[in-house]
Amino acid sequence: MESQTSNGGRTFSRRWVLGAGATTLLTTGLSACGSSGGSGSGGGTLTAFVYGDDAVKVQTKSVDRFNASAAAERTKGRVELEKVPGADYPAKLRTAMGSPNAPDVFFNWGGGSIKAYEEAGQLVDLTDTVASDPVLKDGFLPSVLAAGGLSGRTYGIPMRGMQPVILFYNKAVFAEHKLRPPTTWDQLLDLNSRLKKAGITPFALGGADIWPELMWLEYLVDRIGGPEVFERIKNGDAAGWGDPAVLKAAETVKQLIDDGAFGKGFSSVAYTNGGAPAVFAKGKAAMHLMGSWEYSTQLGKFPDFARKDLGWFAFPRVEGGAGDIRNVVGNPTNYWSVNARTSNRDAAIAFLRDCASEAYAKDLVAGGDIPATSNAQKLLAASPNPEFATFQYQMVRQAPAFTLSWDQAVDPNVSTPMLTEINKLFVGKSSPAQFVSALKGLK
């Protein structure tokens, strides 16, 4: 997984923090026992499991604020944060949720990462709570709040920064060849042709990691068929892979590959070791489809390029497609969810409300993150790159839909074979039709 260096010099795997690890996160058949054997409004200390990286300082301050608040006194509860080392988090959460010592509140990635817990009756359905609470209902960008749920129900409250996937471009290359960012797929194909004639690979791609290949399919399926196509798959309907939009997206990817859009050696280039970012920054490739952490990656590795020549734009629309060009894919954020067996649900809900506060959003911005709160716009001037931060925020704010990365949204037992099939498509070991057939067989 790629690393990110943000302000303060912290380096960590942003894709892992926001969404990876789901393939090992859950097993089915978890027992539905919770932290205190019941639910309701009893007093006492609530345990909150959190992913223990450098960014956890935001959650630490949130816990301190809550414990000193009138809400804690009113609900007769306080929160104790348990920081779990990142590599240990998925396994420890899984074990704890199947024991009498389960956390009352816990950090997760939404989507497939919580599906087994929801099926085991271990999650509080927050849909009605959010709808009746103005702080929670109006406090977050709707597309992000919805992205972490299941089957249209809300099971999590956004609690970290947003990471949409964005098309980045090298402004110096574009200026030299008199190119403009495309807004339609036909314009993108025209750029491909012109760049190849100039001896420049159109797109950098870290194919050795596979997940960068996934980003192309995520956006193409959205632009061709709309977000409903993958929503059906996310909710467990494997037949959804047979939607015509999936086949068309796979065919489009094959056309790009055959046309040389990614060069010849992309399957041996990785993002994680800095290969793809270097190809892009050095002008050997003109564009790069990547999560918003690309800015921080470039700032750490090629600071002059990041400051002067790194540009960005939305993924183009596909002519005749059902998807809105404003739709976004990627890692919406991380979420707090509540154990259905908590002894003090009122305190847990009161604690979640702090995530909608300006103080919480300010702490995220200070750490280089883009909050998912509806009031964050005015705070972004304090971010390390206000222009880029504002672009990201407006992109997500205006998005009718924000599709969670497929490898985090699907059932964990589907994620790994899905990525395998994606790689086979990209390296030419399967045809688009074989790709679709294989995905339809995943359960």
Phi, psi and chi 1 to 4 in degrees:
 res  aa     phi    psi   chi1   chi2   chi3   chi4
   1 MET       -  151.0  -63.8  -57.4  160.9      -
   2 GLU   -75.2  154.1   83.3  -66.8  -26.6      -
   3 SER  -101.9  158.7   63.5      -      -      -
   4 GLN  -133.4  134.7  174.1 -167.2   25.9      -
   5 THR  -111.7  116.9  -56.7      -      -      -
   6 SER  -112.7 -176.3   62.2      -      -      -
   7 ASN   -59.4  150.4   64.0  -40.5      -      -
   8 GLY    89.4   -6.2      -      -      -      -
   9 GLY    80.0    9.7      -      -      -      -
  10 ARG   -75.1  136.5   58.8 -174.0  170.1   97.5
  11 THR  -122.6  127.2  -58.9      -      -      -
  12 PHE  -160.5  171.7   58.0   93.2      -      -
  13 SER   -84.7   98.7  171.5      -      -      -
  14 ARG   -66.1  -40.3  171.3   56.7   83.6 -173.7
  15 ARG   -65.2  -36.0 -174.7  173.4  166.4   83.7
  16 TRP   -64.6  -47.6  171.9  -92.1      -      -
  17 VAL   -58.2  -42.0  170.5      -      -      -
  18 LEU   -87.5  -22.6  -77.3  166.1      -      -
  19 GLY  -162.9  -10.7      -      -      -      -
  20 ALA   -84.9  173.1      -      -      -      -
  21 GLY    88.2   -2.4      -      -      -      -
  22 ALA   -65.3  -24.4      -      -      -      -
  23 THR   -67.4  -18.3   54.8      -      -      -
  24 THR  -116.7    8.6   58.7      -      -      -
  25 LEU   -79.0  -39.0 -178.1   57.3      -      -
  26 LEU  -131.5  154.2  -64.1  175.4      -      -
  27 THR  -128.7  157.1   55.4      -      -      -
  28 THR   -80.8  167.3   57.1      -      -      -
  29 GLY    78.2   24.6      -      -      -      -
  30 LEU   -67.1  141.2  -64.1  172.7      -      -
  31 SER   -73.8  147.4   59.6      -      -      -
  32 ALA   -95.5   50.3      -      -      -      -
  33 CYS  -104.2  143.1   54.2      -      -      -
  34 GLY  -118.0 -165.2      -      -      -      -
  35 SER   -69.6  -31.3   56.8      -      -      -
  36 SER  -133.8   10.9  -55.3      -      -      -
  37 GLY    75.8    9.1      -      -      -      -
  38 GLY  -165.5 -176.6      -      -      -      -
  39 SER  -137.0  162.1   61.6      -      -      -
  40 GLY   140.2 -141.2      -      -      -      -
  41 SER  -127.2   32.5   56.7      -      -      -
  42 GLY   -70.7  159.3      -      -      -      -
  43 GLY   -80.1 -168.5      -      -      -      -
  44 GLY   108.9 -179.1      -      -      -      -
  45 THR   -91.8  131.3  -61.5      -      -      -
  46 LEU   -98.3  138.0  -56.7 -177.9      -      -
  47 THR   -97.5  131.4  -60.1      -      -      -
  48 ALA  -118.9  114.9      -      -      -      -
  49 PHE   -79.8  132.2  -90.1   23.3      -      -
  50 VAL  -137.7  148.0   69.1      -      -      -
  51 TYR   -66.2  122.1 -169.8  102.3      -      -
  52 GLY   -91.9   72.6      -      -      -      -
  53 ASP  -110.6 -171.6   59.1    4.6      -      -
  54 ASP   -64.6  -27.5  -72.1  -14.5      -      -
  55 ALA   -70.7   -8.9      -      -      -      -
  56 VAL   -66.0  -13.5   77.5      -      -      -
  57 LYS   -59.3  -28.7   64.2 -173.7   70.2  171.9
  58 VAL   -65.3  -44.2  174.7      -      -      -
  59 GLN   -70.1  -33.0  -72.7   76.7   57.4      -
  60 THR   -61.0  -45.0  -60.3      -      -      -
  61 LYS   -66.5  -34.8  -68.2  177.2   71.4  173.3
  62 SER   -64.7  -42.6  177.2      -      -      -
  63 VAL   -62.6  -43.4  166.3      -      -      -
  64 ASP   -61.7  -41.3  -69.2  -16.4      -      -
  65 ARG   -62.6  -46.3  -94.6 -164.7  -50.2  -87.3
  66 PHE   -63.4  -45.8  173.8   74.9      -      -
  67 ASN   -63.3  -22.4  -72.3  -18.6      -      -
  68 ALA   -97.8    5.5      -      -      -      -
  69 SER   -93.4  164.7   70.8      -      -      -
  70 ALA   -66.4  -29.4      -      -      -      -
  71 ALA   -64.1  -38.1      -      -      -      -
  72 ALA   -65.9  -40.6      -      -      -      -
  73 GLU   -66.8  -41.9 -176.6  175.5   -9.0      -
  74 ARG   -64.4  -41.6  173.7  176.9   52.9   79.9
  75 THR   -89.0   -1.9   58.9      -      -      -
  76 LYS    55.2   42.6  -60.7  178.0 -178.7  177.5
  77 GLY  -137.9  157.4      -      -      -      -
  78 ARG  -140.7  159.4   66.3 -175.5  -49.8  -82.4
  79 VAL  -112.7  136.4  174.8      -      -      -
  80 GLU  -116.3  122.6 -175.7  175.9  -81.2      -
  81 LEU   -87.1  128.0 -159.7   62.7      -      -
  82 GLU  -110.6  109.9 -175.5  164.3  -18.7      -
  83 LYS   -87.3  115.7  -56.1  169.8 -172.0  175.7
  84 VAL  -102.6  124.3 -178.7      -      -      -
  85 PRO   -50.3  138.6  -27.2   35.9      -      -
  86 GLY   -49.9  -49.3      -      -      -      -
  87 ALA   -65.0  -24.8      -      -      -      -
  88 ASP   -92.5  -10.0  -59.6  -26.9      -      -
  89 TYR   -60.5  -52.4 -172.4   84.0      -      -
  90 PRO   -57.3  -46.2  -25.3   36.1      -      -
  91 ALA   -67.5  -40.1      -      -      -      -
  92 LYS   -67.8  -39.8 -178.0  161.0 -175.3  177.0
  93 LEU   -63.4  -45.5  176.5   63.6      -      -
  94 ARG   -59.3  -45.0 -178.4  176.8   65.5 -114.5
  95 THR   -65.2  -44.8  -60.0      -      -      -
  96 ALA   -64.7  -39.0      -      -      -      -
  97 MET   -68.7  -16.6  -70.7  -65.2  -76.0      -
  98 GLY  -100.1   17.0      -      -      -      -
  99 SER  -129.4  172.1   78.4      -      -      -
 100 PRO   -70.4   -8.0  -20.2   33.4      -      -
 101 ASN  -106.9   34.3  -60.1  -48.6      -      -
 102 ALA   -67.7  148.7      -      -      -      -
 103 PRO   -68.8  152.8   27.3  -36.2      -      -
 104 ASP   -77.1  -36.7  -61.9   87.6      -      -
 105 VAL  -132.2  141.3  178.0      -      -      -
 106 PHE  -148.1  144.9   63.5   94.6      -      -
 107 PHE   -69.6  138.5  167.1  109.9      -      -
 108 ASN  -156.5 -178.5   61.9   78.4      -      -
 109 TRP  -106.4    4.7  -65.7  -91.2      -      -
 110 GLY    70.1 -175.9      -      -      -      -
 111 GLY    53.5 -131.1      -      -      -      -
 112 GLY   -61.4  -24.5      -      -      -      -
 113 SER   -67.6  -18.3   77.1      -      -      -
 114 ILE  -116.2    1.8   58.1  170.9      -      -
 115 LYS   -61.1  -44.3 -165.5  169.1 -169.9  -67.5
 116 ALA   -64.8  -35.6      -      -      -      -
 117 TYR   -66.3  -40.0  -61.9  142.6      -      -
 118 GLU   -65.2  -42.3 -174.7  -87.1  -30.8      -
 119 GLU   -66.7  -27.6  -69.2  174.7  -14.8      -
 120 ALA   -86.5    3.8      -      -      -      -
 121 GLY    72.6   25.4      -      -      -      -
 122 GLN   -96.5   -0.6  -67.7 -177.0  -69.1      -
 123 LEU  -113.2  144.2  -59.4 -177.5      -      -
 124 VAL   -78.8  124.8  172.0      -      -      -
 125 ASP   -75.6  112.1 -174.5  -25.2      -      -
 126 LEU   -92.7    4.5  -62.0  168.9      -      -
 127 THR   -56.0  -53.2  -50.8      -      -      -
 128 ASP   -71.3  -34.4  -65.8  -21.3      -      -
 129 THR   -61.5  -46.2  -62.2      -      -      -
 130 VAL   -64.5  -43.6  169.9      -      -      -
 131 ALA   -61.9  -30.7      -      -      -      -
 132 SER   -97.9   -1.3   62.6      -      -      -
 133 ASP  -116.0  107.2 -175.0  -25.9      -      -
 134 PRO   -57.1  -33.7  -24.4   34.2      -      -
 135 VAL   -62.9  -44.9  170.5      -      -      -
 136 LEU   -79.5  -39.8  -65.7  174.1      -      -
 137 LYS   -64.7  -44.0  179.8 -178.2  178.9 -178.4
 138 ASP   -99.5   -1.5  -57.9  -33.2      -      -
 139 GLY   -83.4  -16.0      -      -      -      -
 140 PHE  -129.0  155.8  -57.5   97.6      -      -
 141 LEU   -65.6  125.4  -60.8  178.1      -      -
 142 PRO   -55.5  -39.6  -26.1   35.1      -      -
 143 SER   -65.0  -33.8   63.0      -      -      -
 144 VAL   -75.3  -42.6  177.9      -      -      -
 145 LEU   -59.7  -41.4 -170.0   61.4      -      -
 146 ALA   -72.1  -31.5      -      -      -      -
 147 ALA   -65.3  -27.0      -      -      -      -
 148 GLY   -86.9   -1.9      -      -      -      -
 149 GLY   -90.9 -172.2      -      -      -      -
 150 LEU  -137.3  131.9  -68.9  164.8      -      -
 151 SER    49.9   39.7  -59.7      -      -      -
 152 GLY    78.9    3.7      -      -      -      -
 153 ARG  -105.1  148.3  -52.1  -61.8  -68.2  179.1
 154 THR   -96.5  124.6  -59.5      -      -      -
 155 TYR  -124.9    2.7  -66.5   99.0      -      -
 156 GLY  -149.7  155.0      -      -      -      -
 157 ILE  -114.2  128.1  -63.7  -61.8      -      -
 158 PRO   -56.2  134.2  -26.2   36.2      -      -
 159 MET  -140.1    4.9   48.6   78.0   76.5      -
 160 ARG  -139.5 -169.4  -75.9 -157.7  170.3  175.8
 161 GLY   -79.9  165.9      -      -      -      -
 162 MET   -93.1  149.0  -56.6 -175.8  -67.1      -
 163 GLN  -139.1   73.7  -58.7  -74.2  -25.2      -
 164 PRO   -70.6  155.4   28.1  -36.0      -      -
 165 VAL   -86.7  133.6  171.6      -      -      -
 166 ILE  -133.2  148.9  -64.6  166.9      -      -
 167 LEU   -88.7  113.1 -103.7  171.5      -      -
 168 PHE   -94.8  152.2  -67.6   88.4      -      -
 169 TYR  -141.2  156.1   72.9  101.9      -      -
 170 ASN   -88.8  108.0 -172.5  -43.3      -      -
 171 LYS   -64.6  -32.8  -68.7 -166.5  -74.0 -172.0
 172 ALA   -66.1  -42.4      -      -      -      -
 173 VAL   -64.1  -44.6  170.0      -      -      -
 174 PHE   -62.2  -42.4  -90.9   53.0      -      -
 175 ALA   -65.6  -42.6      -      -      -      -
 176 GLU   -61.0  -36.4  179.4 -177.9   -7.0      -
 177 HIS  -104.8   12.4  -62.8  -79.4      -      -
 178 LYS    55.1   50.5  -62.1 -179.7  173.8   58.3
 179 LEU  -107.8  155.9  -54.0  176.7      -      -
 180 ARG  -127.7  147.5  -61.5  176.8   62.5 -177.8
 181 PRO   -56.3  132.4  -27.1   36.3      -      -
 182 PRO   -77.5  148.5   30.8  -35.9      -      -
 183 THR  -113.3  -11.4   59.0      -      -      -
 184 THR  -127.0  160.6   69.0      -      -      -
 185 TRP   -65.8  -36.8 -166.7 -107.2      -      -
 186 ASP   -62.8  -39.1  -76.5  -13.4      -      -
 187 GLN   -64.5  -38.4  -70.6  173.4    3.4      -
 188 LEU   -63.5  -42.4 -178.9  143.5      -      -
 189 LEU   -65.1  -34.7  -66.3  177.9      -      -
 190 ASP   -65.4  -40.9 -179.8   61.2      -      -
 191 LEU   -60.0  -44.2  -79.7 -174.7      -      -
 192 ASN   -52.8  -49.2  -73.4   -6.5      -      -
 193 SER   -61.9  -44.6  176.8      -      -      -
 194 ARG   -68.5  -38.2  -64.6  169.8   66.0 -178.9
 195 LEU   -68.1  -41.4  -74.3  163.6      -      -
 196 LYS   -64.2  -37.7  -74.0 -175.6  -60.9  175.3
 197 LYS   -62.4  -29.0  -73.2  179.9 -178.9  177.6
 198 ALA   -87.1    1.1      -      -      -      -
 199 GLY    79.2   22.7      -      -      -      -
 200 ILE  -115.5  130.1  -61.1  168.7      -      -
 201 THR   -66.9  127.8  -61.2      -      -      -
 202 PRO   -60.1  -46.6  -28.8   37.8      -      -
 203 PHE  -128.9  130.8  -64.7   95.0      -      -
 204 ALA   -72.6  145.1      -      -      -      -
 205 LEU  -152.7  120.0  179.5   62.5      -      -
 206 GLY   -86.3   69.8      -      -      -      -
 207 GLY   -65.3  -21.0      -      -      -      -
 208 ALA   -64.7  -22.0      -      -      -      -
 209 ASP   -91.5  -13.1  -68.3  -41.2      -      -
 210 ILE    70.8  -49.8  -55.6 -179.8      -      -
 211 TRP   -59.2  -28.5   53.3  -97.8      -      -
 212 PRO   -64.9  -28.6  -27.1   38.7      -      -
 213 GLU   -67.6  -37.5  -61.7  172.4  -18.1      -
 214 LEU   -55.7  -37.0  167.3   65.6      -      -
 215 MET   -59.0  -35.6  -65.7  173.9  175.0      -
 216 TRP   -64.8  -43.8  -77.3   93.0      -      -
 217 LEU   -67.6  -38.4  -75.0  163.6      -      -
 218 GLU   -58.0  -48.2  -70.7  171.3  -20.5      -
 219 TYR   -71.4  -40.2 -101.6  128.6      -      -
 220 LEU   -65.7  -41.5  -76.5  166.9      -      -
 221 VAL   -62.3  -40.0  167.8      -      -      -
 222 ASP   -64.5  -49.3  172.7   89.2      -      -
 223 ARG   -66.7  -33.1  -67.0  -64.8 -169.5  -97.6
 224 ILE   -82.0  -46.6  -65.4  167.2      -      -
 225 GLY  -111.1   -9.5      -      -      -      -
 226 GLY    87.7  165.1      -      -      -      -
 227 PRO   -66.5  -19.0   24.5  -34.0      -      -
 228 GLU   -63.1  -28.0  -60.7   80.5    9.4      -
 229 VAL   -62.1  -52.5  175.5      -      -      -
 230 PHE   -76.6  -26.9 -176.3   70.5      -      -
 231 GLU   -58.0  -39.5 -175.7   67.5   18.6      -
 232 ARG   -62.4  -44.5  177.5 -177.4  170.6 -168.6
 233 ILE   -65.8  -45.1  -63.8  165.2      -      -
 234 LYS   -55.9  -35.6  170.0 -173.0  167.7 -177.1
 235 ASN   -84.5   10.3  -69.9  -28.9      -      -
 236 GLY   103.1    5.4      -      -      -      -
 237 ASP   -94.8   94.5 -175.8   -1.2      -      -
 238 ALA   -62.0  -24.9      -      -      -      -
 239 ALA   -63.8  -18.6      -      -      -      -
 240 GLY   -61.4  -23.1      -      -      -      -
 241 TRP   -64.0  -19.3  -69.2  114.9      -      -
 242 GLY   -83.6    1.8      -      -      -      -
 243 ASP   -59.7  139.1 -170.5  -75.2      -      -
 244 PRO   -54.4  -27.7  -26.2   34.4      -      -
 245 ALA   -65.2  -32.9      -      -      -      -
 246 VAL   -68.5  -44.8  178.7      -      -      -
 247 LEU   -63.5  -43.6  177.7   60.1      -      -
 248 LYS   -63.0  -39.6  179.3   64.5  174.9  177.0
 249 ALA   -63.6  -43.0      -      -      -      -
 250 ALA   -64.4  -40.7      -      -      -      -
 251 GLU   -64.3  -38.0  -69.2  171.7  -17.9      -
 252 THR   -66.0  -41.3  -56.5      -      -      -
 253 VAL   -60.8  -45.8  160.4      -      -      -
 254 LYS   -60.9  -39.6 -173.3  177.3 -172.9  -52.9
 255 GLN   -62.0  -41.4  -69.5  167.6   -1.2      -
 256 LEU   -62.0  -46.0  -75.0  173.8      -      -
 257 ILE   -63.2  -48.6  -64.4  165.9      -      -
 258 ASP   -62.8  -28.5  -68.7  -13.2      -      -
 259 ASP   -85.2   -1.7 -159.3   33.5      -      -
 260 GLY    81.8   19.7      -      -      -      -
 261 ALA   -62.4  -27.2      -      -      -      -
 262 PHE  -110.0    9.1  -53.1  115.5      -      -
 263 GLY    78.2 -170.8      -      -      -      -
 264 LYS   -98.8  -24.2  -65.4 -178.9  179.4  179.2
 265 GLY  -111.5   23.8      -      -      -      -
 266 PHE   -62.4  -27.9   67.0   86.7      -      -
 267 SER   -72.5  -12.1   62.4      -      -      -
 268 SER  -106.2    3.0   61.7      -      -      -
 269 VAL   -99.9  134.5  176.6      -      -      -
 270 ALA  -111.0  154.7      -      -      -      -
 271 TYR   -83.7  -39.0 -171.9   92.5      -      -
 272 THR   -63.2  -29.1   48.1      -      -      -
 273 ASN   -97.3    8.9   64.9    8.5      -      -
 274 GLY    87.6    3.9      -      -      -      -
 275 GLY   -63.4  -55.1      -      -      -      -
 276 ALA   -64.2  -44.3      -      -      -      -
 277 PRO   -58.4  -35.4  -27.9   36.9      -      -
 278 ALA   -69.1  -43.4      -      -      -      -
 279 VAL   -56.4  -41.4  167.0      -      -      -
 280 PHE   -70.1  -51.3  177.8   43.3      -      -
 281 ALA   -64.5  -31.5      -      -      -      -
 282 LYS   -86.0    4.4  -66.5  178.1  179.8  179.7
 283 GLY    81.7    7.8      -      -      -      -
 284 LYS   -76.6  -23.2  -64.4  179.0  179.9  178.9
 285 ALA  -128.7  145.1      -      -      -      -
 286 ALA   -89.8  -26.3      -      -      -      -
 287 MET  -139.2  164.8  -66.1  170.2  -80.7      -
 288 HIS  -153.9  117.1 -165.3 -169.6      -      -
 289 LEU   -84.8  116.4 -176.1   65.7      -      -
 290 MET  -159.3  160.8 -173.9   47.0   58.0      -
 291 GLY   -62.6  161.4      -      -      -      -
 292 SER   -62.6  -12.8   58.5      -      -      -
 293 TRP   -66.8   -9.6   55.4   79.0      -      -
 294 GLU   -56.4  -36.0  175.6   72.3   -8.7      -
 295 TYR   -59.5  -49.0  171.1   77.4      -      -
 296 SER   -65.9  -37.2  -68.0      -      -      -
 297 THR   -60.4  -47.8  -63.3      -      -      -
 298 GLN   -66.9  -36.9  -65.9  -67.4   -7.4      -
 299 LEU   -62.6  -35.2 -169.7   62.6      -      -
 300 GLY   -77.3  -36.8      -      -      -      -
 301 LYS   -96.2  -39.4  -64.5  178.7 -179.5  -65.8
 302 PHE  -135.8   71.5  -55.9   98.2      -      -
 303 PRO   -60.1  -37.1   17.6  -30.4      -      -
 304 ASP   -64.6  -43.0  -71.1  -17.5      -      -
 305 PHE   -61.5  -45.8  169.0   68.1      -      -
 306 ALA   -59.6  -39.7      -      -      -      -
 307 ARG   -80.3  -32.2  -65.9 -172.0  180.0  101.0
 308 LYS  -106.3  -37.2  -65.6 -170.1  -57.9 -176.9
 309 ASP  -123.2    5.0  -68.5  -36.8      -      -
 310 LEU   -89.9  117.5 -178.0   61.4      -      -
 311 GLY  -117.3  174.0      -      -      -      -
 312 TRP  -153.5  152.5   44.6   81.2      -      -
 313 PHE  -158.4  165.8   59.3   93.8      -      -
 314 ALA   -76.1  152.0      -      -      -      -
 315 PHE   -61.8  134.9 -164.0   90.6      -      -
 316 PRO   -64.6  160.6  -19.4   31.7      -      -
 317 ARG   -80.1  152.1   68.3  169.1   51.4   87.6
 318 VAL  -103.9  121.9  173.6      -      -      -
 319 GLU   -55.2  128.2  -68.7   84.3  -13.2      -
 320 GLY    82.8   -3.4      -      -      -      -
 321 GLY   -79.4  158.8      -      -      -      -
 322 ALA   -87.7  -12.6      -      -      -      -
 323 GLY   -84.3  139.3      -      -      -      -
 324 ASP   -76.1  136.2 -165.9  -49.4      -      -
 325 ILE   -62.8  -16.8 -167.0  173.3      -      -
 326 ARG   -82.8  -11.9  -62.8  172.0  -60.6  166.7
 327 ASN   -63.7  148.0  -71.8  -16.5      -      -
 328 VAL  -125.9  148.1  178.3      -      -      -
 329 VAL  -123.4  162.8  -53.0      -      -      -
 330 GLY   137.6 -148.5      -      -      -      -
 331 ASN  -107.8   99.5  -61.9  -37.6      -      -
 332 PRO   -56.2  -48.2  -25.9   35.7      -      -
 333 THR   175.4 -171.5 -170.5      -      -      -
 334 ASN  -104.7  166.1  -63.9  112.9      -      -
 335 TYR  -133.9  151.4  -59.3   85.2      -      -
 336 TRP   -93.3  131.1  -76.9  128.8      -      -
 337 SER  -119.9  159.7  -67.8      -      -      -
 338 VAL  -114.1  130.7 -179.3      -      -      -
 339 ASN   -67.1  129.3 -171.7  -23.2      -      -
 340 ALA   -62.6  -18.5      -      -      -      -
 341 ARG   -99.4   14.2  -62.2  -66.0  -62.0  -82.8
 342 THR   -61.1  146.8 -179.3      -      -      -
 343 SER   -82.7  -10.9   63.8      -      -      -
 344 ASN  -143.1   78.7 -165.9  -23.1      -      -
 345 ARG   -64.7  -35.6 -170.7  174.2  -60.6 -172.8
 346 ASP   -60.9  -43.4  -69.5  -15.0      -      -
 347 ALA   -66.9  -39.5      -      -      -      -
 348 ALA   -61.5  -44.9      -      -      -      -
 349 ILE   -65.3  -41.4  -60.4  -61.1      -      -
 350 ALA   -61.2  -37.8      -      -      -      -
 351 PHE   -65.4  -41.2  169.4   60.9      -      -
 352 LEU   -61.5  -29.2  -61.9 -174.4      -      -
 353 ARG   -64.0  -24.4  -64.6  172.2   94.2 -117.0
 354 ASP   -63.7  -25.3 -174.9   63.5      -      -
 355 CYS   -65.2  -18.9  -66.6      -      -      -
 356 ALA   -91.9    0.1      -      -      -      -
 357 SER   -80.1  157.2   70.0      -      -      -
 358 GLU   -66.9  -35.6 -175.1  167.8  -52.9      -
 359 ALA   -60.9  -42.3      -      -      -      -
 360 TYR   -64.1  -45.0 -162.9   98.0      -      -
 361 ALA   -63.6  -39.6      -      -      -      -
 362 LYS   -61.9  -40.1  -76.9 -177.9  175.2  178.6
 363 ASP   -64.2  -39.1  -71.3  -18.1      -      -
 364 LEU   -64.4  -45.2  -74.9  171.6      -      -
 365 VAL   -61.6  -41.1  170.6      -      -      -
 366 ALA   -62.1  -26.9      -      -      -      -
 367 GLY   -89.6    4.8      -      -      -      -
 368 GLY    90.1    7.5      -      -      -      -
 369 ASP   -98.1  161.7  -75.3  -41.1      -      -
 370 ILE  -108.5  111.0  -49.7  -58.4      -      -
 371 PRO   -64.2  153.6  -18.4   31.5      -      -
 372 ALA   -93.4   13.5      -      -      -      -
 373 THR   -83.4  150.4   51.0      -      -      -
 374 SER   -72.4  -14.9   55.4      -      -      -
 375 ASN  -104.1   15.2   65.0   -9.7      -      -
 376 ALA   -78.0  -20.2      -      -      -      -
 377 GLN   -49.9  -46.1  176.4   75.4   55.2      -
 378 LYS   -70.1  -12.6   61.1 -175.6  179.7 -178.4
 379 LEU   -94.0  -12.0  -52.0  175.6      -      -
 380 LEU   -73.5  -14.2  -60.7 -179.1      -      -
 381 ALA   -62.4  -21.2      -      -      -      -
 382 ALA   -89.4    0.6      -      -      -      -
 383 SER   -78.5  162.7   67.4      -      -      -
 384 PRO   -57.8  -34.7  -27.4   35.6      -      -
 385 ASN  -135.5   89.8 -175.7  -33.3      -      -
 386 PRO   -57.0  -36.3  -26.4   36.0      -      -
 387 GLU   -64.1  -47.1 -178.9 -174.9    2.4      -
 388 PHE   -69.3  -40.2 -177.5   53.3      -      -
 389 ALA   -60.6  -41.6      -      -      -      -
 390 THR   -67.6  -40.4  -60.6      -      -      -
 391 PHE   -58.3  -49.2  170.5   81.6      -      -
 392 GLN   -58.3  -48.8  -77.0 -174.8   76.4      -
 393 TYR   -62.5  -46.3 -176.9   78.3      -      -
 394 GLN   -65.4  -36.1  -70.9  -69.0  -10.7      -
 395 MET   -58.3  -46.8 -178.9 -176.4 -169.6      -
 396 VAL   -76.1  -38.2  177.6      -      -      -
 397 ARG   -60.2  -37.9 -173.7 -176.2   69.0   82.1
 398 GLN   -87.2   -5.6  -63.3  168.3    6.5      -
 399 ALA   -73.2  123.7      -      -      -      -
 400 PRO   -64.0  -29.3  -21.0   33.3      -      -
 401 ALA  -147.0  143.3      -      -      -      -
 402 PHE  -125.9  104.7 -166.6  147.2      -      -
 403 THR   -85.6  123.0  -64.7      -      -      -
 404 LEU   -64.4  140.2  176.1   61.1      -      -
 405 SER   -46.1  131.9  -64.9      -      -      -
 406 TRP   -55.4  -40.3  -69.5    2.9      -      -
 407 ASP   -69.7  -13.2   52.1  -13.6      -      -
 408 GLN  -102.9  -19.9  -46.7  -44.3  -37.8      -
 409 ALA   -87.0  -31.7      -      -      -      -
 410 VAL   -82.0  167.8  -61.5      -      -      -
 411 ASP   -54.7  141.8  -78.4  -10.5      -      -
 412 PRO   -55.6  -34.2  -28.6   36.4      -      -
 413 ASN   -75.0   -9.2   62.8  -34.7      -      -
 414 VAL   -95.2  -28.4  169.4      -      -      -
 415 SER   -58.6  -51.5 -178.9      -      -      -
 416 THR   -64.2  -49.8  -63.5      -      -      -
 417 PRO   -63.4  -30.6   16.8  -28.4      -      -
 418 MET   -62.8  -46.3  177.7 -169.8   70.3      -
 419 LEU   -63.0  -36.8  -71.8  170.0      -      -
 420 THR   -61.1  -44.2  -62.6      -      -      -
 421 GLU   -67.4  -35.9  -66.2  -58.5  -30.3      -
 422 ILE   -62.3  -44.2  -72.7  170.2      -      -
 423 ASN   -63.5  -40.3 -173.5 -121.4      -      -
 424 LYS   -61.3  -38.2  -73.1  167.4   63.5  176.9
 425 LEU   -63.3  -45.9  173.8   68.7      -      -
 426 PHE   -68.8  -34.4  -89.8   78.8      -      -
 427 VAL   -93.2    5.3  -60.3      -      -      -
 428 GLY    83.6   16.0      -      -      -      -
 429 LYS   -88.7   -6.3  -68.8 -176.1  177.6  179.4
 430 SER  -146.7  153.0   72.5      -      -      -
 431 SER   -86.4  166.1   67.9      -      -      -
 432 PRO   -54.9  -41.0  -31.8   38.8      -      -
 433 ALA   -66.1  -41.0      -      -      -      -
 434 GLN   -65.8  -36.3  -70.2  170.5  -32.5      -
 435 PHE   -59.6  -49.4  169.2   74.8      -      -
 436 VAL   -64.1  -43.1  168.7      -      -      -
 437 SER   -60.1  -41.9  179.0      -      -      -
 438 ALA   -65.8  -41.1      -      -      -      -
 439 LEU   -66.5  -37.6  -67.6 -177.8      -      -
 440 LYS   -63.1  -24.0  -73.0  168.7   63.1  178.8
 441 GLY   -86.1   -4.1      -      -      -      -
 442 LEU   -79.8  133.5  -62.1 -179.6      -      -
 443 LYS  -126.9      -  -57.7  -66.6 -176.5 -178.1
